[in-house]
Amino acid sequence: MSHPVAHHAKTGSPAPPRSNAVVGVLAFAGIVVSLMQTLVIPIVPELPRYLDASPSNAAWAITATLLAAAVATPVVGRLGDMFGKRRMLLASIVLLVSGSVVCALSDSLVPMIVGRTLQGLAAAVVPLGISIMRDVLPAERLAGSTALMSASLGVGGALGLPAAAFIADRYDWHTLFWISAALGVVALALLVLIVPESKVRTGGSFDLPGSLGLSAALVSLLLAVSKGGDWGWTSGTTLGLFAAAIVVFLLWGRYELRTAQPLVDLRTTARRQVLFTNLASVALGFSMFAMSLVLPQVLQLPEQTGYGLGKSMLAVGLILAPQGLVMMAMSAVSAALTKAKGPKVTLMIGAVVVAAGYGLSIVLMSEVWHIVLVACVIGGGVGFAYGAMPALIMGAVPASETAAANSLNTLMRSMGTSFASALAGVILAQLTTGFGGHTLPSENGFKTVMALGAGAALLAFFLASFLPRRQAAAAADQQAGAAAEPAEISGARS
């Protein structure tokens, strides 16, 4: 397979004078984009009334964002490698601002879905930011900076919940989206002023058939996973979408292996370090989201149930907010450990910490401080693990493929969260209890989901054990760099 020419500067070249500002701005942009995931949580129960729609139709305001993010992440990552990561980063933020404004002006279902879709198309900001860091920061700054950028996905979500709950409780719900638009404008201005364009480009032509095939397969799979509970897991629609996803994935994979400039280089993706990092990412994405599905419900259910804590949505957000701060703090520790022991060790330790946090939840979930402790332990483990993933990915792919590879890894995490949502929904719908004439998830249902979260974290630990040792990974990185060198020389001559 022929590879496109890569034009790039040496990674690890002298730091630009504002390297700290570059890291801060990119991390801020990642947090702003991750806020969109929790932005609507406080108003989900009221969305049908706000939009004059049925609950099942109003749920498309959530599903549309999921589907758009899944489609955009790998496509925008590849476009960033080809035409400029900063350029695609700016385009993504413009889409976020546009979507926020559309939602802020919406009072009916269709424009809300359009706006939420535009917000979802901005999901590639974090992998693009990580890739820019690889290209413009010195080697000694890279581990800590990429760990912080990777953790921004969780940090934004954790800190956004209490802020969104506070705003929704005191102001008109449209204010949430006006604030999102304002933050996006600030991020856009800072990116334009401070973040330089990377010189690493692959050039070549865009794989349109590959992007359409992957998008069709992802939409089929995630639509079946996210709506299967509403449609019925054995319904013709759900089973048909699962079957379509399998067929399209197989055809897409065959095409990608035969085309000269694929959207996703499956041969690179099949390298042991990339493959097992992505598999571990699916498991950790599942594990992280299991907590997000359980803890807010336990906090909000009435105390009379015997296991609920009877808190408001605002209180829930404040109780869970420390988790985001711990996640951010642990990203720095993760980077230090990665420098000392390598990213494989960091990822495995993070997975064990996450599993330990879920283990605590089995016996400690009856007091508010129990929930804070469990959330912080799991958040710390996630910060550890997520901080190691970019280092593992970038250690196995050439610089010209960084954005595409990081985008695929981000997509794998999102797939894990989607699977967690679907499986937890099934479990909590089956394990129920009656209360005041209503059917609620039972305590055993919540504990079962938390146990699955622990199991997923242990699976991530097991998968990470197959990653090459630090020395082998470093050798692979040097080999990838050597392979890219002739392309660089060729690009200089052309």
C-alpha positions as CSV (number, residue, x, y, z in Angstrom):
1,M,0.0,0.0,0.0
2,S,1.4,3.4,-1.0
3,H,1.5,6.1,1.7
4,P,0.9,9.8,1.1
5,V,3.8,12.1,1.5
6,A,4.2,13.6,4.9
7,H,5.5,17.2,5.2
8,H,6.4,17.9,8.8
9,A,8.8,19.5,11.3
10,K,10.6,17.4,13.9
11,T,8.6,16.4,16.9
12,G,10.3,17.7,20.0
13,S,11.7,20.9,18.4
14,P,12.3,23.9,20.6
15,A,9.1,25.0,22.4
16,P,7.2,28.0,21.1
17,P,7.4,30.9,23.6
18,R,3.8,30.5,24.6
19,S,3.8,26.7,25.0
20,N,2.1,26.9,28.4
21,A,-0.6,29.1,26.8
22,V,-1.0,26.6,23.9
23,V,-1.6,23.7,26.4
24,G,-4.0,25.8,28.4
25,V,-6.1,26.9,25.4
26,L,-6.3,23.4,23.9
27,A,-7.4,21.9,27.3
28,F,-10.0,24.7,27.7
29,A,-11.3,23.9,24.2
30,G,-11.6,20.2,25.2
31,I,-13.5,21.1,28.3
32,V,-15.9,23.4,26.4
33,V,-16.7,20.6,23.9
34,S,-17.1,18.0,26.7
35,L,-19.6,20.3,28.4
36,M,-22.1,19.5,25.6
37,Q,-22.4,15.9,26.9
38,T,-23.8,17.1,30.3
39,L,-25.4,20.3,29.2
40,V,-28.9,18.8,28.7
41,I,-28.9,16.3,31.6
42,P,-30.7,18.6,34.1
43,I,-33.4,19.4,31.5
44,V,-33.9,15.9,30.1
45,P,-37.1,15.2,32.1
46,E,-38.6,18.5,30.9
47,L,-37.5,18.3,27.3
48,P,-40.8,16.8,26.1
49,R,-42.7,19.7,27.6
50,Y,-40.2,22.3,26.4
51,L,-40.2,21.0,22.8
52,D,-43.9,19.9,22.7
53,A,-42.9,16.4,21.8
54,S,-43.3,12.9,23.1
55,P,-40.6,11.5,25.4
56,S,-39.4,9.0,22.7
57,N,-39.1,11.8,20.1
58,A,-37.5,14.2,22.6
59,A,-34.8,11.6,23.2
60,W,-33.5,12.2,19.7
61,A,-32.0,15.4,21.0
62,I,-29.6,13.1,22.9
63,T,-29.2,10.4,20.3
64,A,-28.5,12.9,17.5
65,T,-25.4,14.2,19.3
66,L,-24.1,10.6,19.9
67,L,-24.5,9.7,16.2
68,A,-23.0,12.9,14.9
69,A,-20.0,12.6,17.2
70,A,-19.4,9.0,16.2
71,V,-19.4,10.0,12.5
72,A,-17.4,13.2,12.8
73,T,-14.6,12.0,15.1
74,P,-12.7,9.7,12.6
75,V,-13.5,11.8,9.6
76,V,-12.4,15.1,11.0
77,G,-9.3,13.4,12.5
78,R,-8.3,12.2,9.0
79,L,-9.0,15.7,7.5
80,G,-6.9,17.2,10.2
81,D,-3.9,15.0,9.2
82,M,-4.5,16.0,5.5
83,F,-5.3,19.7,5.6
84,G,-4.2,21.0,9.0
85,K,-5.2,20.1,12.5
86,R,-5.7,23.7,13.7
87,R,-7.9,24.4,10.7
88,M,-10.2,21.5,11.5
89,L,-10.1,22.4,15.2
90,L,-11.4,25.8,14.4
91,A,-14.0,24.4,12.1
92,S,-15.2,22.1,14.9
93,I,-15.5,25.0,17.4
94,V,-17.5,27.0,14.8
95,L,-19.9,24.0,14.5
96,L,-20.2,23.9,18.3
97,V,-21.1,27.6,18.4
98,S,-23.5,27.3,15.5
99,G,-25.2,24.3,17.1
100,S,-25.5,26.1,20.5
101,V,-27.1,29.2,18.9
102,V,-29.6,27.0,17.0
103,C,-30.5,25.2,20.3
104,A,-30.8,28.6,22.1
105,L,-33.3,29.8,19.5
106,S,-35.3,26.5,19.5
107,D,-38.7,25.9,20.9
108,S,-39.6,22.8,18.9
109,L,-38.0,19.4,18.3
110,V,-36.6,19.7,14.7
111,P,-34.3,22.7,15.3
112,M,-33.2,21.3,18.6
113,I,-32.1,18.1,16.9
114,V,-30.3,20.1,14.2
115,G,-28.5,22.1,16.9
116,R,-27.5,19.1,18.9
117,T,-26.3,17.4,15.7
118,L,-24.0,20.4,15.0
119,Q,-22.7,20.2,18.6
120,G,-22.0,16.5,18.1
121,L,-19.9,17.3,15.0
122,A,-17.4,19.1,17.2
123,A,-16.4,16.0,19.1
124,A,-13.0,15.6,17.4
125,V,-11.6,18.7,19.3
126,V,-9.8,16.6,21.9
127,P,-8.0,14.2,19.6
128,L,-7.1,17.1,17.3
129,G,-5.7,19.0,20.3
130,I,-3.6,16.0,21.4
131,S,-2.2,15.7,17.8
132,I,-1.3,19.4,17.7
133,M,0.5,19.0,21.0
134,R,2.6,16.2,19.5
135,D,3.6,18.5,16.6
136,V,4.4,21.8,18.4
137,L,5.5,20.9,21.9
138,P,9.0,19.7,23.0
139,A,9.2,16.0,23.9
140,E,9.6,16.7,27.7
141,R,6.3,18.5,27.8
142,L,4.3,16.1,25.7
143,A,3.3,13.4,28.2
144,G,1.8,15.9,30.8
145,S,0.1,18.0,28.2
146,T,-1.6,15.2,26.3
147,A,-2.7,13.6,29.6
148,L,-4.4,16.8,30.6
149,M,-6.0,17.1,27.2
150,S,-7.2,13.6,27.3
151,A,-8.6,14.0,30.8
152,S,-10.5,17.2,29.7
153,L,-13.3,14.9,28.3
154,G,-14.1,13.7,31.8
155,V,-13.3,17.0,33.6
156,G,-15.7,19.0,31.4
157,G,-18.5,16.5,32.0
158,A,-18.0,16.4,35.8
159,L,-17.7,20.1,36.2
160,G,-20.5,20.9,33.7
161,L,-23.2,19.0,35.6
162,P,-23.4,21.3,38.6
163,A,-23.1,24.4,36.5
164,A,-25.8,23.2,34.1
165,A,-28.1,22.2,37.1
166,F,-27.6,25.6,38.7
167,I,-28.4,27.5,35.5
168,A,-31.4,25.3,34.6
169,D,-32.8,25.7,38.2
170,R,-32.6,29.5,38.2
171,Y,-32.9,30.7,34.6
172,D,-34.7,29.9,31.3
173,W,-33.4,26.6,29.8
174,H,-32.2,28.4,26.7
175,T,-29.6,30.1,28.8
176,L,-27.6,26.8,28.9
177,F,-27.1,27.0,25.2
178,W,-26.3,30.8,25.1
179,I,-23.6,30.1,27.7
180,S,-22.3,27.2,25.6
181,A,-22.1,29.5,22.5
182,A,-20.3,32.2,24.5
183,L,-17.7,29.7,25.8
184,G,-17.3,28.4,22.3
185,V,-16.6,32.0,21.0
186,V,-14.0,32.5,23.7
187,A,-12.3,29.2,22.8
188,L,-12.4,30.1,19.1
189,A,-10.8,33.5,19.8
190,L,-8.0,32.0,22.0
191,L,-7.3,29.2,19.4
192,V,-6.9,31.8,16.7
193,L,-4.6,34.0,18.8
194,I,-2.4,31.5,20.5
195,V,-2.4,28.0,18.9
196,P,-0.1,27.6,15.9
197,E,-0.9,25.5,12.9
198,S,1.0,22.2,12.8
199,K,3.3,21.7,9.8
200,V,2.6,17.9,9.8
201,R,0.5,17.0,6.8
202,T,-0.1,13.8,4.8
203,G,-1.6,15.5,1.8
204,G,-3.2,13.1,-0.7
205,S,-6.9,12.7,-1.5
206,F,-9.8,12.2,1.0
207,D,-11.3,8.7,1.1
208,L,-14.9,9.6,0.6
209,P,-16.2,6.0,0.0
210,G,-14.4,4.9,3.2
211,S,-15.9,7.8,5.2
212,L,-19.4,7.0,3.9
213,G,-19.0,3.3,4.7
214,L,-17.7,3.9,8.2
215,S,-20.4,6.4,8.9
216,A,-23.2,4.1,7.7
217,A,-21.8,1.2,9.9
218,L,-21.4,3.4,13.0
219,V,-24.8,4.9,12.7
220,S,-26.4,1.5,12.2
221,L,-24.6,0.1,15.2
222,L,-25.1,3.0,17.6
223,L,-28.7,3.5,16.6
224,A,-29.4,-0.1,17.4
225,V,-27.6,0.2,20.7
226,S,-29.1,3.5,21.8
227,K,-32.7,2.9,20.7
228,G,-32.9,-0.9,21.1
229,G,-34.4,-0.5,24.6
230,D,-37.3,1.6,23.1
231,W,-37.8,-0.4,20.0
232,G,-37.3,-3.8,21.6
233,W,-34.0,-5.8,21.4
234,T,-35.6,-8.5,19.3
235,S,-37.6,-6.2,17.0
236,G,-37.0,-6.3,13.3
237,T,-35.7,-2.8,13.3
238,T,-33.1,-3.4,16.0
239,L,-31.9,-6.7,14.6
240,G,-31.8,-5.3,11.0
241,L,-29.6,-2.5,12.1
242,F,-27.2,-4.8,13.9
243,A,-27.0,-7.0,10.8
244,A,-26.5,-4.0,8.6
245,A,-23.7,-2.8,10.8
246,I,-21.9,-6.1,10.6
247,V,-22.2,-6.4,6.8
248,V,-21.2,-2.8,6.2
249,F,-18.2,-3.0,8.6
250,L,-16.9,-6.1,6.7
251,L,-17.3,-4.5,3.3
252,W,-15.8,-1.3,4.6
253,G,-12.8,-3.2,6.0
254,R,-12.2,-5.0,2.8
255,Y,-12.3,-1.7,0.8
256,E,-10.0,0.1,3.3
257,L,-7.3,-2.7,3.0
258,R,-7.3,-2.3,-0.8
259,T,-7.4,1.5,-1.2
260,A,-4.1,3.5,-1.5
261,Q,-5.1,6.3,0.9
262,P,-7.6,4.9,3.4
263,L,-9.6,6.8,5.9
264,V,-8.4,4.4,8.6
265,D,-5.1,2.6,8.1
266,L,-6.2,-0.8,9.3
267,R,-2.7,-2.2,9.1
268,T,-1.5,0.4,11.6
269,T,-4.6,-0.1,13.7
270,A,-3.8,-3.9,13.8
271,R,-0.4,-3.2,15.4
272,R,-0.4,-4.7,18.9
273,Q,0.1,-1.4,20.7
274,V,-2.7,0.4,18.9
275,L,-5.1,-2.6,18.8
276,F,-4.9,-3.4,22.5
277,T,-5.0,0.3,23.5
278,N,-8.2,0.7,21.5
279,L,-9.7,-2.5,23.0
280,A,-8.8,-1.3,26.5
281,S,-10.4,2.1,25.7
282,V,-13.7,0.5,24.9
283,A,-13.6,-1.4,28.2
284,L,-12.7,1.8,30.2
285,G,-15.3,3.9,28.4
286,F,-17.8,1.3,29.5
287,S,-16.5,1.3,33.0
288,M,-16.4,5.1,33.4
289,F,-20.0,5.5,32.1
290,A,-21.4,2.9,34.4
291,M,-20.7,5.2,37.3
292,S,-22.4,8.1,35.5
293,L,-25.5,6.1,35.1
294,V,-25.8,4.9,38.7
295,L,-24.6,7.5,41.1
296,P,-26.9,10.4,40.0
297,Q,-29.9,8.1,40.3
298,V,-29.0,6.9,43.8
299,L,-28.5,10.4,44.9
300,Q,-31.8,11.6,43.6
301,L,-34.1,8.7,44.5
302,P,-36.3,9.3,47.7
303,E,-34.8,8.3,51.0
304,Q,-37.9,6.3,51.7
305,T,-36.7,3.7,49.2
306,G,-34.1,2.7,51.7
307,Y,-31.2,3.3,49.4
308,G,-31.9,6.7,47.7
309,L,-30.5,9.9,49.2
310,G,-33.2,12.3,48.1
311,K,-30.9,15.1,46.7
312,S,-31.8,17.7,44.1
313,M,-30.1,17.8,40.7
314,L,-28.0,20.8,41.8
315,A,-26.9,18.9,44.9
316,V,-26.0,15.9,42.7
317,G,-23.8,18.1,40.5
318,L,-22.0,19.6,43.5
319,I,-21.5,16.1,45.1
320,L,-20.0,14.7,41.9
321,A,-18.0,17.8,40.9
322,P,-14.8,16.8,43.0
323,Q,-14.5,13.8,40.7
324,G,-13.6,16.1,37.8
325,L,-11.0,18.0,39.9
326,V,-9.4,14.7,41.0
327,M,-9.4,13.5,37.3
328,M,-7.5,16.7,36.3
329,A,-5.0,16.3,39.2
330,M,-4.4,12.7,38.4
331,S,-3.6,13.5,34.8
332,A,-0.3,15.2,36.0
333,V,0.5,12.2,38.2
334,S,-0.3,9.9,35.2
335,A,2.2,11.8,33.1
336,A,5.0,11.5,35.7
337,L,4.4,7.8,36.0
338,T,4.4,7.4,32.2
339,K,7.8,9.1,32.0
340,A,9.2,6.9,34.8
341,K,7.6,3.5,34.0
342,G,6.0,3.8,30.6
343,P,2.3,4.2,29.5
344,K,1.5,0.5,29.8
345,V,2.1,0.5,33.5
346,T,0.1,3.7,33.9
347,L,-2.8,2.3,32.0
348,M,-2.8,-0.9,34.1
349,I,-2.6,1.0,37.4
350,G,-5.5,3.3,36.3
351,A,-7.6,0.3,35.4
352,V,-7.0,-1.3,38.8
353,V,-7.9,1.9,40.6
354,V,-11.1,2.2,38.7
355,A,-12.0,-1.4,39.6
356,A,-11.2,-0.7,43.3
357,G,-13.5,2.3,43.2
358,Y,-16.3,0.1,41.9
359,G,-15.5,-2.5,44.5
360,L,-15.9,0.2,47.2
361,S,-19.4,1.1,45.8
362,I,-20.7,-2.4,46.6
363,V,-20.4,-1.7,50.3
364,L,-20.2,2.1,50.4
365,M,-23.3,3.7,48.8
366,S,-25.5,4.7,51.7
367,E,-24.1,8.2,52.6
368,V,-23.2,11.2,50.6
369,W,-19.6,11.0,51.6
370,H,-19.6,7.4,50.3
371,I,-20.7,8.6,46.9
372,V,-18.0,11.4,46.9
373,L,-15.3,8.8,47.8
374,V,-16.4,6.3,45.2
375,A,-16.6,9.0,42.5
376,C,-13.2,10.4,43.3
377,V,-11.5,7.0,43.4
378,I,-13.0,6.0,40.0
379,G,-12.3,9.5,38.6
380,G,-8.7,9.3,39.7
381,G,-8.3,5.9,38.0
382,V,-9.9,7.3,34.8
383,G,-7.5,10.3,34.9
384,F,-4.6,7.8,35.2
385,A,-5.8,5.6,32.4
386,Y,-7.0,8.2,30.0
387,G,-3.7,10.1,30.4
388,A,-1.7,7.1,29.2
389,M,-3.8,6.4,26.1
390,P,-2.5,9.2,23.8
391,A,1.1,8.2,24.7
392,L,0.4,4.6,23.7
393,I,-1.2,5.6,20.5
394,M,1.4,8.2,19.5
395,G,4.2,5.8,20.4
396,A,3.0,3.4,17.6
397,V,2.0,5.6,14.7
398,P,3.9,8.1,12.5
399,A,3.3,11.8,13.1
400,S,1.4,12.1,9.9
401,E,-1.3,9.8,11.2
402,T,-1.6,11.2,14.7
403,A,-5.0,12.9,14.4
404,A,-6.6,10.0,12.7
405,A,-5.2,7.5,15.2
406,N,-6.2,9.6,18.3
407,S,-9.6,10.2,16.8
408,L,-10.2,6.5,16.4
409,N,-9.1,6.0,20.0
410,T,-11.6,8.6,21.2
411,L,-14.3,6.9,19.1
412,M,-13.5,3.6,20.9
413,R,-14.1,5.3,24.3
414,S,-17.4,6.6,23.0
415,M,-18.4,3.2,21.8
416,G,-17.8,1.9,25.3
417,T,-20.0,4.5,26.9
418,S,-22.8,3.6,24.4
419,F,-22.6,-0.1,25.2
420,A,-22.6,0.8,29.0
421,S,-25.8,2.9,28.5
422,A,-27.6,0.1,26.6
423,L,-26.6,-2.7,29.0
424,A,-27.3,-0.7,32.1
425,G,-30.7,0.2,30.7
426,V,-31.6,-3.4,30.2
427,I,-30.4,-4.4,33.8
428,L,-32.1,-1.5,35.5
429,A,-35.3,-2.2,33.6
430,Q,-35.3,-5.8,34.7
431,L,-34.2,-5.4,38.4
432,T,-36.9,-3.1,39.7
433,T,-38.9,-2.4,42.9
434,G,-42.2,-0.7,43.5
435,F,-42.5,2.6,45.3
436,G,-45.6,4.8,45.7
437,G,-47.2,3.2,42.6
438,H,-44.0,3.7,40.5
439,T,-41.5,1.2,39.3
440,L,-37.9,2.2,40.2
441,P,-34.5,0.5,39.7
442,S,-33.7,-1.7,42.7
443,E,-30.6,-1.5,44.9
444,N,-29.5,-4.8,43.5
445,G,-29.9,-3.4,40.0
446,F,-27.6,-0.5,40.8
447,K,-25.0,-2.9,42.4
448,T,-25.1,-5.2,39.4
449,V,-24.3,-2.3,37.1
450,M,-21.5,-1.2,39.4
451,A,-20.1,-4.7,39.4
452,L,-20.1,-4.7,35.6
453,G,-18.2,-1.5,35.8
454,A,-15.6,-3.2,38.0
455,G,-15.5,-6.1,35.6
456,A,-15.0,-3.8,32.6
457,A,-12.1,-2.1,34.4
458,L,-10.5,-5.5,35.1
459,L,-11.0,-6.4,31.4
460,A,-9.1,-3.2,30.5
461,F,-6.3,-4.3,32.9
462,F,-6.2,-7.7,31.2
463,L,-6.1,-6.2,27.7
464,A,-3.4,-3.7,28.7
465,S,-1.2,-6.6,29.8
466,F,-0.8,-7.6,26.1
467,L,0.7,-4.2,25.3
468,P,4.5,-4.4,24.4
469,R,6.9,-3.5,27.1
470,R,8.2,0.0,27.3
471,Q,11.5,-0.8,25.4
472,A,9.6,-2.6,22.6
473,A,7.2,0.3,22.3
474,A,10.1,2.8,22.1
475,A,11.7,0.7,19.4
476,A,8.5,0.6,17.4
477,D,8.2,4.4,17.7
478,Q,11.7,4.8,16.4
479,Q,11.0,2.4,13.6
480,A,7.8,4.4,12.7
481,G,9.8,7.6,12.7
482,A,12.5,6.1,10.5
483,A,9.9,4.9,8.1
484,A,8.5,8.5,7.9
485,E,11.9,10.0,7.2
486,P,12.1,9.1,3.5
487,A,8.6,10.7,3.0
488,E,9.9,13.8,4.7
489,I,12.9,14.0,2.4
490,S,10.6,13.3,-0.6
491,G,8.3,16.1,0.5
492,A,11.2,18.5,0.8
493,R,12.3,17.8,-2.7
494,S,8.8,18.1,-4.2
